[in-house]
Amino acid sequence: MSHPAAGAAGMFGLTLGALGIVFGDIGTSPLYALQTVFHLDGGKVQPTQGDVYGVISLVFWSITIVVSVKYVAFVMRADNDGEGGVMALAALARRFAHDRRRLVGVALMLGVMGASLFFGDSVITPAISVLSAVEGLEVASPNLHDAVLPIALVILALLFMVQRFGTHAVGRFFGPIMVLWFLVLAVTGLPHIVAHPAIIRALSPTYIVSFVADHPLLAFVALGAVVLSITGAEALYADMGHFGRKPIRRAWFFVVFPCLVLNYLGQGALVLNDKKSISNPFFLLAPSWARIPMVVLATMATVIASQAVISGAYSVSRQAVRLGFLPNLTVRHTSKEESGQIYVPAVNWLVFGSVLALVLAFRSSTKLASLYGFAVTGTFLIDTTLFLIVATIVWHWAKWKLVVIGVLFGTVELAYFGANVDKIVSGAWLPLVIALIVSTVMTTWHHGRRVVTHRRKELEGPLQDFVDEMRDEHLQRVPGVAVFPHPTKETTPLALRANVDFNHVLHEHVVLVSILTENVPYIAPEDQIEVDQLIHADDGVVHVAIRFGFQDEQDLPDALCRAIGKSEELRFDPQHASYFVSRLTITRAGRGGMATWRKRLFIGLAHNAANPSANFRLPVDRTVVMGGHLEI
């Protein structure tokens, strides 16, 4: 039994890590959100009491409804084996929908769209965050202007290089910095609130009504900038698997939310007191002697902001693999406690390359600002729709409850979505293009995988028929042990068929091995092995299912040693076993079912899927790759 103090220490560590990973994006929004609002269309939002109160009220209620109520209170209840994110919602819908195939199809397509938009945001956020941070150095010394781009590129390279150490290690380093950042947000905002306590009235939603009534068109346009205050909310949910629901909720309600509100209120009070402060209300909150240290801290905080979407991209990718929308990727678990703390090298370097291209193409954060908003609000709407589907089929919510939640969240998010549509012309088309590319890859793999799986089963054929045929033909048996990694015991491994067709012999011992990964850190060695003698107890063909925890080393030869003696057919020396890996060679043909360019894309993805021989620690000198040929 664990000691309560140990549990408390673990919760503190996870909460600190969540502060360093999850809230970097939304936590740095005070840097530019209000400044952007007051610079819209040449400064049409004025630093008057009505406008300032209206904008502050919009910011506060947007954060409250979208982040505190929707994501933290409601959406985070919907986890798929601890994982969050748009694909987790789609997976939940598929798991519980049963015979409602149309609803499952809608949920999966929404999941693909949401994941694609999230990847678009995952490329933009690191680029704009790091550039805006490094550009702050120009405040200290204008002579550093030419050094901004090289410094930004170096920081980005370092940020993506340290990802392999895992979000836990990165979070422990970033966590204390973000704690300091949030404390500074509160400390710089509080004196201005004390000096002008009337600003607290802006928390009343009546000022939103007044602002909209006085300037309906202007208020709608302002939403396109106010949305900057809630960017990062979708990453908060996507990162849930890295730290868990409780640490994220505690960090939000006890640290992040109150500090953000105090800072925004302080900025509002400052603008009302000094109208010129709209030039940069965040940095002008601090006394003159503290501005250079603030620039340095802001630089660190905005670099950290990139971490939330990078970690979220790993989680969304793994969910997509599990749902069959991406090929098998190498996934490294970086924590012994949390299954969601992972590192996906392929995704890391793909995002890194895209971010570098974006930075080199746009070269400044002001040019990148027009890209923000549209993809994020699209993800918000998709998350809400999927959450309502999950609430219907998993939790069986009453219709009135679904209507209330749908109207509350949907109205707010549709308003934000509409306010950002005009950004498509000025640059928001880029994340849409990224999303289109990602969704094309995912749907192509999903469709191609179904076609290949169907035809592969035809090639493999039932295992029972194969064994019966070998017995009837009295096929020659040769000494030795042949191990065939294979996901099921229902069909015949292609490598087994190829071996018999080519060599016209069957090994004395034939072992089919299926690897199953459970969502627990470790499984005791004595509980990992399950043996099935299959059709005949004396035919030398046996199936072994090996269950691994996510933190267990998936060492197939080592696990096979523990299976020795569990049945009469498992009495041999595993050190002399040969391993036969099934490899299906896929080529393009004139057959229908997929467009030619999709076939080429699918074949390219299949060739770059993770190598099972390396994943399962198979000995190179005793591993043979055999299989068949399939045309699509």
C-alpha positions in Angstrom: 0.0 0.0 0.0 1.4 3.4 -1.0 2.0 6.0 1.6 -0.3 9.1 1.5 2.7 11.4 1.4 4.1 9.6 -1.6 0.7 10.0 -3.4 0.6 13.7 -2.5 4.2 14.1 -3.8 3.3 12.3 -7.0 0.2 14.6 -7.5 2.3 17.7 -6.9 4.9 16.5 -9.4 2.2 15.9 -12.1 0.5 19.2 -11.3 3.9 21.0 -11.7 4.6 19.1 -14.9 1.1 20.1 -16.2 1.9 23.7 -15.6 5.0 23.4 -17.6 3.5 21.5 -20.5 -0.3 21.9 -20.8 -0.8 25.6 -20.1 2.1 27.3 -21.9 -0.1 28.2 -24.9 -3.1 29.7 -23.1 -0.9 31.1 -20.3 1.0 33.4 -22.7 -2.1 34.8 -24.4 -2.1 38.0 -22.2 1.1 39.0 -24.1 -0.8 39.8 -27.3 -4.6 39.3 -26.9 -5.7 42.7 -25.7 -3.0 44.5 -27.7 -4.4 42.8 -30.8 -8.0 43.8 -30.0 -7.1 47.5 -29.7 -5.1 47.5 -32.9 -7.9 45.9 -35.0 -8.7 47.8 -38.2 -6.6 50.8 -37.3 -7.8 51.0 -33.7 -11.6 51.0 -34.1 -12.0 49.5 -30.6 -11.4 52.6 -28.4 -9.9 52.8 -24.9 -13.2 54.1 -23.5 -14.9 52.6 -20.5 -17.7 51.0 -22.5 -15.3 49.3 -25.0 -12.7 48.3 -22.4 -15.4 46.8 -20.1 -17.0 45.0 -23.0 -13.7 43.5 -24.2 -12.6 42.4 -20.7 -16.0 40.9 -20.1 -15.7 39.0 -23.5 -12.3 37.7 -22.5 -13.4 36.6 -19.0 -16.6 34.8 -20.1 -14.8 33.2 -23.1 -12.2 31.7 -20.8 -14.9 30.7 -18.3 -17.3 29.1 -20.8 -14.9 27.5 -23.3 -12.0 26.5 -20.9 -13.4 26.2 -17.4 -16.8 24.9 -18.1 -16.6 23.1 -21.5 -13.1 21.5 -21.5 -12.1 21.3 -17.8 -15.6 20.5 -16.3 -17.2 18.6 -19.1 -15.1 17.4 -22.0 -12.2 16.1 -19.8 -14.7 13.5 -18.4 -14.6 11.8 -21.8 -11.3 10.0 -21.9 -10.4 7.0 -23.9 -8.3 4.8 -21.6 -6.9 8.0 -20.0 -6.2 9.7 -23.4 -7.8 13.0 -24.4 -8.1 14.8 -27.7 -10.4 14.8 -30.6 -9.5 11.3 -31.7 -10.2 10.0 -28.2 -13.7 11.3 -28.5 -14.1 9.6 -31.9 -12.7 6.4 -30.4 -15.2 6.5 -27.5 -18.1 7.0 -30.0 -16.9 4.0 -32.0 -16.5 1.8 -29.0 -20.0 2.3 -27.6 -22.0 2.9 -30.8 -22.4 -0.8 -31.6 -24.8 -1.1 -34.5 -25.2 2.6 -35.2 -22.7 2.5 -38.1 -23.8 5.8 -39.6 -23.1 7.7 -36.3 -19.8 5.9 -36.0 -18.9 7.0 -39.5 -19.8 10.6 -38.7 -17.8 10.5 -35.5 -14.7 9.1 -37.2 -14.8 11.7 -40.0 -15.2 14.5 -37.4 -12.3 13.0 -35.5 -10.1 13.1 -38.7 -11.1 16.7 -39.4 -10.4 17.8 -35.8 -7.1 16.0 -35.7 -6.1 17.5 -39.0 -6.9 21.0 -37.8 -5.0 20.4 -34.6 -1.9 19.4 -36.6 -2.3 22.7 -38.5 -2.3 24.5 -35.2 0.7 22.4 -34.0 2.8 23.9 -36.8 1.7 27.5 -36.3 1.9 27.7 -32.5 5.7 26.9 -32.1 6.5 29.2 -35.0 4.6 32.3 -33.8 5.4 31.7 -30.1 9.2 31.4 -30.5 9.3 34.3 -33.0 7.2 36.6 -30.8 9.4 35.7 -27.8 12.8 36.4 -29.6 11.4 39.6 -31.1 11.0 40.8 -27.6 14.8 41.0 -27.4 14.6 44.0 -29.8 13.0 46.0 -26.9 16.2 45.6 -25.0 18.4 46.3 -28.0 17.2 47.3 -31.5 20.6 46.3 -32.8 19.6 42.6 -32.4 17.0 42.8 -35.2 19.1 40.8 -37.6 19.8 38.1 -35.0 16.2 37.4 -34.3 15.7 34.8 -37.0 18.9 32.7 -36.3 18.2 32.8 -32.6 14.6 31.6 -33.2 15.8 28.7 -35.3 18.4 27.6 -32.7 15.7 27.7 -30.0 13.3 25.7 -32.1 16.0 23.1 -32.8 16.8 22.7 -29.1 13.1 22.6 -28.2 12.4 19.7 -30.6 15.7 17.9 -29.7 14.8 17.7 -25.9 11.4 16.1 -26.7 13.1 12.6 -26.6 13.6 13.0 -22.9 9.8 12.9 -22.4 7.2 15.3 -21.3 7.8 14.4 -17.6 11.4 15.6 -17.8 10.6 18.6 -19.9 7.7 19.5 -17.6 9.9 19.3 -14.5 12.2 21.8 -16.1 9.5 24.1 -17.5 7.1 23.8 -14.6 8.9 26.1 -12.1 9.4 28.7 -14.9 5.7 28.6 -15.6 4.8 28.9 -11.9 7.0 32.0 -11.8 5.3 33.3 -15.0 1.8 32.9 -13.6 2.8 34.6 -10.3 4.2 37.5 -12.3 0.9 37.7 -14.3 -1.0 38.1 -11.0 1.5 40.4 -9.3 1.7 42.8 -12.3 -2.0 43.0 -12.7 -3.1 43.3 -9.0 -1.7 46.8 -8.3 -3.6 48.3 -11.2 -6.8 46.6 -10.0 -6.3 48.0 -6.5 -5.7 51.4 -7.9 -8.9 51.2 -10.1 -11.2 48.7 -8.4 -14.1 49.6 -10.6 -12.6 47.4 -13.3 -13.9 44.4 -11.4 -17.4 45.4 -12.7 -16.2 44.3 -16.2 -16.7 40.7 -15.0 -20.4 41.2 -15.4 -21.8 39.8 -18.7 -24.1 42.8 -19.0 -21.1 44.7 -20.4 -20.9 42.2 -23.3 -24.6 43.0 -24.1 -23.9 46.8 -24.0 -20.8 46.5 -26.2 -22.7 44.4 -28.8 -25.7 46.7 -28.7 -23.5 49.8 -29.2 -21.2 48.4 -31.8 -22.6 45.2 -33.2 -20.3 44.9 -36.2 -17.2 46.0 -34.3 -18.0 43.6 -31.5 -18.2 40.7 -34.0 -14.9 41.7 -35.6 -13.3 42.0 -32.1 -14.1 38.3 -31.4 -11.5 37.5 -34.1 -8.9 38.9 -31.7 -10.5 37.9 -28.4 -10.2 34.3 -29.5 -6.4 34.6 -28.9 -7.2 34.5 -25.2 -8.4 30.9 -25.4 -6.0 29.4 -28.0 -4.5 26.4 -26.2 -7.8 25.2 -24.8 -7.9 22.3 -27.3 -4.3 21.4 -26.5 -5.2 21.2 -22.8 -7.6 18.4 -23.5 -5.3 16.7 -26.0 -2.5 16.6 -23.3 -4.7 14.9 -20.7 -3.0 11.5 -21.3 0.4 13.0 -20.3 -0.6 14.0 -16.7 -4.2 12.9 -16.0 -7.4 14.7 -15.3 -6.9 15.7 -11.7 -3.5 17.5 -12.0 -4.7 19.5 -15.0 -7.9 20.6 -13.2 -6.1 21.5 -10.0 -3.4 23.5 -11.9 -6.2 25.3 -13.9 -8.5 26.3 -11.1 -5.9 27.1 -8.4 -3.1 28.7 -10.5 -3.8 29.4 -14.1 -7.3 30.7 -14.2 -7.1 33.2 -11.3 -3.7 34.5 -12.6 -5.0 35.1 -16.1 -8.1 36.9 -14.8 -6.0 39.2 -12.6 -3.7 40.1 -15.5 -6.5 40.8 -17.9 -8.3 43.0 -15.3 -5.0 44.8 -14.6 -4.5 45.5 -18.3 -8.0 46.8 -18.6 -7.5 49.2 -15.6 -4.2 50.3 -17.1 -5.7 51.1 -20.5 -8.5 53.2 -18.8 -6.0 55.1 -16.8 -3.5 55.6 -19.6 -5.0 55.4 -23.1 -1.5 55.4 -24.7 -0.8 52.0 -23.0 -2.8 50.2 -25.8 0.5 50.1 -27.6 1.6 47.3 -25.4 -0.5 46.9 -22.3 1.1 43.7 -21.1 4.7 45.0 -20.7 3.5 48.4 -19.5 1.9 46.8 -16.5 5.4 46.4 -15.1 7.4 49.3 -13.7 10.2 50.5 -16.1 13.0 48.8 -14.1 11.3 45.4 -14.5 10.6 45.4 -18.2 13.8 43.9 -19.4 13.5 41.0 -16.9 9.8 40.7 -18.1 11.0 40.4 -21.7 13.4 37.6 -20.7 10.7 35.7 -18.7 8.2 36.2 -21.5 10.7 34.8 -24.0 11.0 31.7 -21.9 7.3 31.4 -21.4 6.4 31.7 -25.0 9.0 29.1 -25.9 7.3 26.8 -23.4 3.9 27.6 -25.0 5.0 25.5 -28.0 5.2 22.4 -25.8 1.5 22.1 -25.3 0.7 21.5 -28.9 3.8 19.4 -29.5 2.8 17.0 -26.7 -0.8 17.1 -28.0 0.4 16.1 -31.5 2.0 12.9 -30.0 -1.2 11.9 -28.3 -3.4 12.6 -31.3 -1.1 10.6 -33.5 -1.2 7.6 -31.3 -5.0 7.7 -31.1 -5.0 7.9 -35.0 -2.8 4.8 -35.2 -5.1 2.9 -32.8 -8.2 3.9 -34.9 -6.5 2.8 -38.1 -6.0 6.2 -39.6 -2.2 6.2 -39.6 0.4 3.4 -40.1 2.2 1.9 -37.1 4.6 4.5 -35.6 7.5 4.1 -33.2 6.1 5.2 -29.9 8.5 5.5 -26.9 6.9 5.6 -23.4 8.8 8.1 -21.3 7.2 7.6 -17.9 6.8 4.6 -15.7 3.4 5.8 -14.3 1.5 7.6 -17.0 0.7 5.7 -20.2 0.1 9.0 -22.1 3.6 10.4 -21.6 5.0 9.4 -25.0 7.5 10.5 -27.6 6.8 9.8 -31.3 10.0 10.5 -33.3 8.3 10.6 -36.7 5.8 13.2 -35.6 8.4 15.2 -33.7 10.6 15.7 -36.7 7.8 16.2 -39.2 6.3 19.0 -37.1 9.9 20.4 -36.6 10.5 20.5 -40.3 7.1 22.2 -41.0 7.8 24.8 -38.3 11.2 25.6 -39.7 9.7 26.1 -43.2 7.0 28.4 -41.7 9.5 30.5 -39.8 11.8 30.9 -42.8 8.8 31.7 -45.1 7.1 34.4 -42.8 10.2 35.6 -40.8 8.1 37.6 -38.2 5.3 37.0 -35.7 3.2 39.8 -37.1 3.0 38.1 -40.5 2.1 34.8 -38.7 -0.7 36.4 -36.6 -3.2 36.3 -39.4 -2.9 32.5 -39.5 -4.3 32.1 -36.0 -7.9 31.5 -35.0 -9.7 29.8 -37.8 -8.2 26.3 -37.2 -8.6 26.6 -33.5 -12.3 27.6 -33.6 -13.0 24.8 -36.1 -11.5 22.3 -33.6 -13.6 23.8 -30.8 -16.8 23.1 -32.8 -15.7 19.6 -33.7 -14.9 18.8 -30.1 -18.4 20.1 -29.0 -20.1 18.0 -31.7 -18.2 14.8 -30.8 -18.8 15.4 -27.1 -22.5 15.6 -27.6 -22.3 12.3 -29.6 -20.4 10.7 -26.8 -22.9 12.1 -24.2 -25.7 10.6 -26.2 -24.4 7.1 -26.8 -22.1 6.5 -23.8 -23.7 8.4 -21.0 -27.3 8.4 -22.4 -27.9 12.1 -21.5 -31.5 13.4 -21.7 -32.3 15.5 -24.8 -32.9 18.7 -22.8 -29.4 18.4 -21.3 -27.9 17.9 -24.8 -29.8 20.9 -26.1 -28.7 23.2 -23.2 -25.0 22.2 -23.5 -25.1 22.4 -27.4 -26.7 25.8 -27.4 -24.3 27.2 -24.7 -21.1 26.0 -26.2 -22.2 26.0 -29.9 -23.4 29.6 -29.8 -20.1 30.9 -28.4 -18.0 28.9 -30.7 -20.0 29.6 -33.9 -19.6 33.3 -33.1 -15.8 32.9 -32.9 -15.7 30.7 -36.0 -17.7 33.3 -38.0 -15.5 36.2 -36.8 -12.4 34.3 -38.0 -13.7 33.4 -41.5 -12.3 36.6 -43.0 -8.8 35.5 -42.0 -8.8 32.8 -44.7 -8.0 35.4 -47.3 -5.2 37.0 -45.2 -3.4 33.8 -44.3 -5.6 31.3 -42.4 -5.7 29.3 -45.6 -2.3 27.8 -44.7 -3.5 25.8 -41.6 -6.4 24.7 -43.8 -4.0 23.4 -46.4 -2.0 21.6 -43.7 -5.2 20.1 -42.4 -6.2 19.0 -45.9 -2.9 17.3 -46.4 -3.1 15.5 -43.0 -6.8 14.4 -43.5 -5.9 13.1 -47.0 -3.1 11.0 -45.5 -5.4 9.7 -42.8 -8.3 8.8 -45.0 -6.1 7.3 -47.6 -4.4 5.0 -45.0 -7.8 4.1 -43.5 -9.3 3.1 -46.8 -6.2 1.4 -48.1 -5.8 -0.5 -44.9 -9.4 -1.9 -45.2 -8.8 -3.0 -48.8 -5.4 -4.6 -47.9 -6.8 -6.3 -44.8 -9.6 -7.8 -46.7 -7.4 -9.1 -49.5 -4.7 -10.2 -47.0 -7.2 -12.4 -45.2 -8.0 -14.0 -48.5 -4.3 -14.7 -49.1 -3.7 -16.0 -45.5 -6.7 -18.2 -45.4 -8.1 -20.0 -42.3 -5.4 -21.5 -40.1 -7.4 -24.7 -39.4 -7.7 -25.4 -43.1 -3.9 -24.9 -43.6 -3.0 -27.3 -40.7 -5.5 -29.9 -41.9 -4.0 -29.7 -45.4 -0.5 -30.2 -44.0 -1.6 -33.2 -42.1 -3.4 -34.8 -45.0 -0.4 -34.2 -47.3 2.0 -35.7 -44.6 4.3 -32.8 -45.2 7.9 -33.5 -44.1 8.8 -32.1 -40.7 12.3 -30.9 -40.0 14.0 -30.3 -36.7 13.9 -26.8 -35.3 11.6 -24.1 -33.9 9.9 -21.6 -36.2 8.3 -18.6 -34.5 5.8 -16.5 -36.5 4.7 -13.1 -35.0 1.0 -12.8 -36.1 -1.9 -10.6 -34.8 -4.5 -13.4 -34.7 -4.8 -17.2 -34.4 -7.6 -17.3 -36.9 -5.6 -16.9 -40.1 -2.3 -18.4 -41.4 0.8 -16.1 -41.3 1.9 -15.3 -44.8 5.5 -16.1 -43.8 4.3 -19.6 -42.8 2.6 -20.2 -46.2 5.7 -18.8 -48.1 8.0 -21.1 -46.1 6.0 -24.2 -46.9 5.6 -23.2 -50.6 9.3 -22.5 -51.0 10.9 -25.2 -48.9 8.2 -27.8 -48.9 8.8 -28.6 -45.3 7.4 -27.7 -41.9 9.4 -27.2 -38.7 8.9 -29.6 -35.9 7.7 -26.8 -33.6 5.6 -24.0 -35.1 4.7 -21.2 -32.7 2.3 -18.4 -33.6 2.9 -15.4 -31.3 0.4 -12.5 -30.9 1.5 -9.4 -29.0 -1.1 -7.4 -27.0 -0.3 -4.1 -25.3 -2.4 -3.3 -22.2 -3.0 0.2 -20.8 -1.2 -0.5 -17.6 2.5 0.2 -16.9 3.6 -3.4 -16.2 2.2 -6.9 -16.2 3.7 -9.5 -14.0 5.8 -12.1 -16.0 3.6 -14.9 -14.7 0.5 -13.2 -16.1 1.8 -12.3 -19.5 1.6 -15.7 -21.2 -1.5 -17.5 -22.5 -1.1 -20.7 -24.5 -3.6 -22.2 -27.0 -2.8 -25.7 -28.5 -5.2 -24.8 -31.3 -6.8 -27.5 -33.5 -4.7 -30.6 -32.6 -2.8 -31.2 -29.5 -0.1 -33.2 -31.3 0.5 -31.3 -34.5 3.4 -29.2 -33.2 1.5 -26.0 -34.0 0.7 -23.8 -31.0 -0.5 -20.2 -30.4 1.1 -18.0 -27.7 -0.5 -14.7 -26.7 1.8 -12.3 -24.8 0.4 -9.4 -22.9 2.7 -6.5 -22.2 2.2 -3.3 -20.2 3.0 -0.1 -22.0 6.2 0.3 -20.0 7.3 -3.4 -20.4 10.1 -4.1 -22.8 8.4 -5.9 -25.7 11.1 -8.5 -25.9 9.5 -11.4 -27.8 12.4 -13.9 -27.4 12.6 -13.3 -23.7 8.8 -13.7 -23.2 8.9 -16.9 -25.3 11.4 -18.3 -22.8 8.8 -18.0 -20.1 6.2 -19.9 -22.2 8.4 -23.0 -22.3 6.8 -26.0 -20.6 3.3 -24.5 -20.5 2.1 -27.2 -22.9 3.5 -30.4 -24.4 4.1 -28.6 -27.7 6.3 -26.0 -25.9 9.2 -28.2 -25.0 12.2 -26.9 -26.9 15.2 -24.7 -26.6 14.1 -21.1 -27.5 17.7 -20.0 -27.9 17.7 -21.9 -31.2 14.4 -20.6 -32.5 14.2 -18.9 -35.9 11.8 -16.0 -36.4 9.8 -15.6 -39.6 8.3 -12.1 -40.1 5.4 -11.8 -42.6 6.0 -9.0 -45.0 3.4 -8.1 -47.6 4.7 -6.4 -50.8 2.1 -4.1 -52.1 2.2 -2.9 -55.7 -0.1 -0.7 -57.7 -2.3 -2.3 -60.4 -5.2 -1.4 -62.5 -7.8 -2.7 -60.0 -10.5 -0.3 -58.8 -11.2 0.9 -55.3 -8.7 3.7 -55.0 -7.5 6.5 -57.2 -4.0 6.0 -58.6 -2.4 8.9 -56.6 -4.0 7.5 -53.4 -2.5 4.1 -54.2 0.9 5.6 -54.5 0.5 7.5 -51.2 -0.7 4.4 -49.4 2.2 2.3 -50.7 4.6 5.0 -49.6 3.1 5.1 -46.1 3.2 1.3 -45.9 6.9 1.1 -46.7 7.7 3.6 -43.9 5.7 1.9 -41.2 7.5 0.9 -38.0 9.6 -2.3 -38.4 8.2 -5.1 -36.2 11.5 -6.9 -36.0 13.0 -3.9 -34.1 9.9 -3.4 -32.0 9.9 -7.0 -30.7 13.7 -7.3 -30.3 14.1 -10.2 -32.7 17.7 -11.4 -33.2 18.9 -10.2 -36.6 20.9 -13.4 -37.3 17.9 -15.6 -36.7 15.2 -13.5 -38.3 13.8 -14.1 -41.8 11.4 -11.9 -43.7 9.0 -13.7 -46.0 5.6 -13.1 -47.3 3.5 -12.5 -50.4 2.6 -10.0 -53.1 -0.6 -8.1 -53.2 -1.9 -5.7 -55.9 -4.2 -2.8 -55.1 
